[in-house]
């Protein structure tokens, strides 16, 4: 059999299997997605969004960050390894999905989910999965000295909830005391005024802050090193900004509100949609129950359109093979970076693989500086040429670093008295 086997999945997705010379070593999976969100030049791009035009050392284009940069990095690194005559000891898979960005269906429904089914049918177990997600943040976290590489060890859950109020339509000349719009607007306002409870310190965000504590100045260093005492305080500080509030709780976003057809008719139906991102300390069911009690109005019908629980938390201790290999690969390339576990507030294709491994990591060594986050799914998405080279070098090293049978013993156990 050839070293590399390739198959097309669901017409557009790809699965590669690279056979290892030591079949007893549990294989891993590198994931990326081919599809991108839409973009049009008229939105104000400095270069046409599908041109990959170079300006001042940056390649501009939709997908350069999400997720063509990592995808090209994986494939180019793999191609270099093959050109060098490399044959891995530990086998691995490369999965490229084609519908990660789809929103009107489950994201990854045809691509990643079918790749997962194929592997499951073959009885494959994976030592770990590495997908997109978090990155290297440079100057993005205020007060943090130096860059931080955050490796996503979990993802928030998600729920879409539909609220609706219906009554017999009437004429605007003889209105009821409360209309469908008024009742629904009040319910929506109650959801906004009563956010989900603070859960800071009860999920994987705790490990992130503890790992980064030493790189903060006083007093933040003291606070983050003692979260057993200070997590309620820190939660109150973080919830003030919308960017950091996402770490503190399940977020509530009212995203659609529709009612009324004619200026002189009391509408018979008013509908609103609420999108929630569920904190690791809560379950989907708890969130739905809280919505019912917060709305507290029998006239408002509450339906769960779709949703899923937060993802399990992957291991990140000294004995965690995947985490330590990724960490070593990052530190070999960028010795000054602090590596810490993190939580993804969005979702990735990797969530479909939780039956095949307990360790899913979400990271690519993309450098994010202040303002770069707005480019992601926004205008002027770009990657520097040097960062693209770093992506190739990262996967080139990572694949080779995975060839060790097992991690070296952690220092602590060797030097005990």
C-alpha positions in Angstrom: 0.0 0.0 0.0 1.2 3.6 -0.7 2.4 5.6 2.3 -0.4 8.2 1.8 -4.0 7.2 1.1 -6.5 9.9 0.1 -10.2 9.8 -0.2 -12.9 12.3 -1.2 -15.6 12.6 1.5 -19.1 13.9 0.6 -17.9 15.2 -2.7 -15.9 18.2 -1.4 -14.1 17.1 1.8 -10.8 15.3 2.0 -9.3 12.6 4.3 -5.7 11.6 4.1 -4.2 8.7 6.0 -0.4 8.6 6.5 0.7 5.2 7.6 3.2 5.0 10.5 6.0 2.5 10.6 5.0 1.7 14.3 1.3 0.6 14.1 1.2 0.4 17.9 1.5 4.2 18.2 -2.0 5.7 18.4 -2.5 8.1 15.5 -3.6 11.7 15.6 -5.7 14.0 13.4 -4.9 17.4 11.9 -8.1 19.2 11.0 -8.7 22.3 8.8 -11.6 23.6 6.7 -11.7 24.6 3.1 -14.8 26.9 3.0 -14.8 30.5 4.0 -17.4 33.1 4.9 -18.5 35.4 2.0 -16.7 38.6 1.2 -17.2 41.3 -1.4 -14.8 44.0 -2.5 -17.5 46.7 -2.1 -17.3 46.3 1.7 -14.1 48.3 1.6 -11.3 45.8 1.2 -7.8 47.2 0.3 -7.4 44.3 -2.1 -10.0 42.1 -3.8 -10.9 39.5 -1.2 -10.1 36.5 -3.4 -6.9 37.9 -5.0 -4.3 37.0 -2.3 -2.7 40.3 -3.2 0.5 41.2 -1.4 0.7 44.6 0.3 3.6 45.6 2.5 4.5 42.0 3.3 0.9 40.9 4.0 -1.2 38.6 1.9 -4.8 39.9 1.8 -7.7 37.6 1.2 -10.8 36.0 2.7 -9.7 32.8 4.5 -6.0 33.8 5.1 -6.6 33.4 8.8 -9.8 31.3 8.8 -8.8 28.7 7.7 -6.7 28.6 4.6 -3.5 29.7 6.4 -3.4 26.7 8.7 -4.7 24.5 5.9 -1.9 25.5 3.5 0.5 25.2 6.4 -0.4 21.6 7.1 -0.4 20.6 3.4 2.8 22.4 2.5 4.6 21.0 5.6 3.4 17.5 4.7 4.6 18.0 1.1 8.1 19.1 2.3 8.3 16.0 4.5 7.4 13.7 1.7 10.0 15.4 -0.6 12.6 14.8 2.1 11.7 11.1 2.0 10.2 11.2 5.5 8.1 8.3 6.7 6.4 8.8 10.1 6.7 6.4 13.0 3.3 7.5 14.3 0.6 7.4 11.7 -1.7 10.4 11.3 -4.8 11.7 9.5 -5.4 15.0 7.8 -9.1 16.0 7.6 -10.2 18.9 5.4 -13.9 19.8 5.9 -15.9 21.9 3.4 -18.8 23.3 5.5 -17.5 24.6 8.8 -18.9 28.0 8.2 -22.4 26.9 7.2 -25.0 28.3 9.7 -28.4 27.3 8.4 -27.4 23.6 9.1 -25.2 22.1 11.8 -21.7 23.4 10.9 -19.6 20.6 9.6 -22.7 18.5 9.0 -21.5 17.0 5.7 -17.8 17.4 5.9 -16.4 16.9 9.4 -19.2 14.7 10.5 -18.8 12.3 7.6 -15.0 12.2 8.1 -15.7 11.3 11.7 -18.2 8.6 10.7 -15.7 7.0 8.4 -13.0 6.9 11.1 -15.6 5.6 13.6 -16.7 2.8 11.3 -13.1 1.7 11.0 -12.7 1.6 14.7 -10.1 4.4 14.8 -9.2 5.9 18.2 -7.1 9.0 18.1 -4.4 10.2 20.6 -5.5 13.8 19.9 -7.1 16.1 17.4 -5.6 19.5 16.4 -7.9 22.1 14.7 -8.1 25.8 14.3 -9.3 27.9 17.3 -7.0 30.0 19.4 -3.7 31.7 18.4 -0.8 33.7 19.7 -2.0 36.9 21.2 0.5 39.7 21.2 -0.5 42.9 23.1 -4.2 41.8 23.0 -4.6 41.0 26.7 -4.1 44.2 28.6 -1.5 44.1 31.4 0.1 40.8 30.1 3.8 41.1 29.5 4.9 39.4 26.2 2.9 37.2 23.8 0.7 34.3 24.9 0.0 31.2 22.9 -3.4 29.9 23.9 -4.3 26.3 23.2 -8.1 25.7 23.2 -8.9 22.8 25.5 -12.7 23.2 25.3 -15.5 25.1 23.5 -18.5 26.8 24.8 -21.8 25.2 24.1 -24.5 26.8 22.0 -28.2 27.3 21.9 -30.7 29.0 19.6 -34.0 29.7 21.3 -37.2 31.1 19.6 -39.6 33.2 21.6 -43.1 33.8 20.2 -46.3 35.5 21.2 -49.6 35.0 19.3 -53.1 36.4 19.7 -56.1 37.1 17.5 -55.3 40.0 15.1 -57.2 43.3 15.7 -57.6 46.7 14.3 -55.3 49.5 15.4 -58.3 51.7 16.2 -59.3 49.4 19.1 -56.0 48.1 20.5 -55.8 45.7 23.4 -53.9 46.9 26.5 -50.9 44.7 25.5 -49.9 43.7 22.0 -47.8 40.7 20.9 -45.0 43.2 20.3 -45.2 44.7 23.8 -45.4 41.3 25.5 -42.4 39.9 23.5 -40.4 43.1 23.9 -40.8 42.9 27.7 -39.7 39.3 27.7 -36.6 40.1 25.6 -35.8 43.0 27.9 -36.0 40.7 31.0 -33.5 38.4 29.3 -31.1 41.3 28.6 -31.5 42.8 32.1 -31.0 39.4 33.9 -27.9 37.8 32.4 -27.0 34.2 33.1 -25.2 33.8 36.4 -21.4 34.5 36.8 -19.5 31.3 36.4 -16.0 32.6 36.3 -13.4 30.2 37.8 -15.7 27.2 37.5 -14.5 26.3 33.9 -11.3 26.0 31.9 -10.9 29.8 31.8 -9.5 29.3 35.3 -6.5 27.3 34.1 -5.8 29.9 31.5 -5.6 32.8 34.0 -3.5 30.7 36.4 -1.0 29.8 33.7 -0.7 33.4 32.6 -0.5 34.9 36.2 3.3 35.1 36.3 3.3 37.4 33.3 1.1 40.1 34.8 2.3 42.9 37.0 1.1 43.5 40.6 -1.7 43.5 41.6 -3.1 41.4 38.8 -0.4 38.8 39.4 -1.5 38.4 43.0 -5.2 38.2 42.0 -4.6 35.6 39.3 -2.3 33.5 41.4 -5.0 33.2 44.0 -8.2 32.5 42.2 -9.5 30.3 45.0 -10.0 33.7 46.8 -10.3 36.2 44.0 -12.3 34.6 41.2 -15.6 36.4 42.1 -13.7 39.7 42.1 -12.0 39.0 38.8 -15.3 37.9 37.3 -16.8 41.2 38.2 -14.0 43.1 36.5 -14.1 40.9 33.4 -17.8 41.1 32.9 -17.6 44.9 32.3 -16.2 44.4 28.8 -18.1 42.4 26.2 -14.9 40.8 25.0 -14.1 39.3 28.4 -17.6 38.9 29.6 -17.7 35.8 27.4 -15.3 34.0 29.8 -17.4 34.8 32.8 -20.8 33.4 31.8 -23.2 32.0 29.3 -23.8 35.0 27.0 -27.3 36.0 25.7 -27.6 37.7 22.3 -31.0 38.7 20.9 -30.3 38.4 17.2 -33.7 38.5 15.4 -37.0 40.2 16.1 -39.9 40.2 13.7 -43.5 41.3 14.0 -46.2 43.3 12.1 -47.3 43.4 8.5 -49.4 46.6 8.2 -49.4 49.9 9.9 -53.0 49.7 11.1 -53.2 46.1 12.1 -52.3 44.7 15.6 -50.0 41.8 14.7 -51.2 38.3 15.5 -47.6 37.0 15.9 -44.3 38.4 17.2 -41.1 36.3 17.1 -37.6 36.7 18.4 -34.5 34.6 18.3 -31.9 34.4 21.0 -28.4 33.0 20.6 -26.7 31.8 23.7 -23.1 30.6 24.1 -23.0 28.2 27.1 -20.3 28.4 29.7 -18.5 25.1 30.6 -20.1 25.2 34.1 -23.6 25.0 32.7 -25.6 22.5 30.6 -27.9 23.2 27.7 -30.9 22.1 29.8 -30.0 24.4 32.7 -29.8 27.3 30.3 -33.2 26.5 28.8 -34.7 26.2 32.3 -33.2 29.6 33.3 -34.7 31.3 30.2 -38.2 29.9 31.2 -37.9 31.3 34.7 -36.5 34.7 33.5 -39.2 35.2 30.9 -41.8 34.1 33.4 -44.8 34.7 31.2 -47.1 31.9 30.1 -48.0 33.9 27.0 -44.5 33.7 25.6 -43.9 30.4 23.9 -40.2 29.2 24.2 -38.8 26.7 21.8 -35.3 25.3 21.6 -34.4 25.4 17.9 -31.1 23.7 18.3 -28.2 23.5 20.7 -25.5 21.4 22.3 -23.7 21.2 25.6 -20.2 22.7 26.2 -17.5 20.4 25.0 -15.6 18.2 27.4 -12.3 19.7 28.7 -9.2 18.2 27.2 -6.2 17.3 29.4 -3.4 19.8 29.7 -1.2 18.4 32.5 2.4 17.2 32.2 1.3 13.7 31.1 -1.0 15.0 28.3 0.7 13.9 25.1 -1.1 16.2 22.6 -0.9 19.3 24.7 2.8 18.8 25.6 3.8 18.1 21.9 1.9 21.3 20.7 3.5 23.3 23.6 7.0 22.0 22.8 6.6 22.8 19.1 5.5 26.4 20.0 8.3 26.9 22.5 11.0 25.6 20.1 9.9 28.2 17.5 9.0 31.0 19.9 11.0 30.7 23.1 9.6 34.0 24.6 5.9 33.0 24.3 3.9 31.9 27.4 1.8 28.8 26.6 -1.5 28.4 28.4 -4.7 26.4 28.0 -7.7 28.5 26.8 -11.4 28.3 26.0 -12.9 28.8 22.6 -16.0 31.0 22.7 -16.9 30.0 19.1 -17.1 26.5 17.7 -15.0 24.4 15.4 -15.3 21.2 13.3 -13.3 19.4 15.9 -16.3 19.2 18.2 -17.7 16.3 16.1 -14.7 14.1 17.1 -15.3 13.8 20.8 -16.2 10.1 20.5 -12.8 9.3 19.0 -10.6 11.0 21.5 -10.8 12.7 24.9 -8.1 15.3 23.8 -9.1 17.9 21.3 -7.0 21.0 20.9 -7.8 24.2 19.0 -4.7 26.2 18.0 -2.7 27.5 15.1 0.4 29.8 15.5 -1.3 32.8 13.9 0.0 36.0 15.4 -2.9 38.3 16.5 -2.0 41.9 17.3 -4.5 44.6 18.5 -7.1 45.2 15.8 -6.5 41.8 14.0 -9.5 40.1 15.6 -11.8 42.5 13.6 -10.3 41.2 10.3 -11.5 37.7 11.1 -14.8 37.3 9.3 -14.5 41.1 8.6 -12.8 43.2 6.0 -9.1 43.1 5.1 -8.4 39.6 6.5 -4.7 39.1 6.0 -1.6 37.1 7.0 2.0 38.2 6.9 4.3 36.3 4.6 6.5 35.5 7.6 3.6 34.2 9.6 2.6 31.9 6.7 6.2 30.5 6.7 5.9 30.0 10.5 2.7 28.0 10.0 4.5 25.7 7.5 7.4 25.3 9.9 5.1 24.7 12.9 3.3 21.7 11.3 6.6 20.5 9.8 8.0 20.3 13.3 4.8 19.1 15.0 4.5 16.0 12.7 8.1 15.0 13.5 7.7 15.7 17.2 4.8 13.3 17.4 7.1 10.4 16.5 8.3 9.9 20.1 6.7 6.8 21.7 5.8 8.7 24.8 6.5 11.9 26.7 9.7 12.1 28.8 8.9 11.7 32.5 7.9 15.0 34.1 10.7 16.5 36.3 8.7 16.5 39.5 8.5 12.7 39.8 12.2 12.2 39.1 13.6 14.6 41.7 11.4 13.6 44.6 13.4 13.1 47.8 
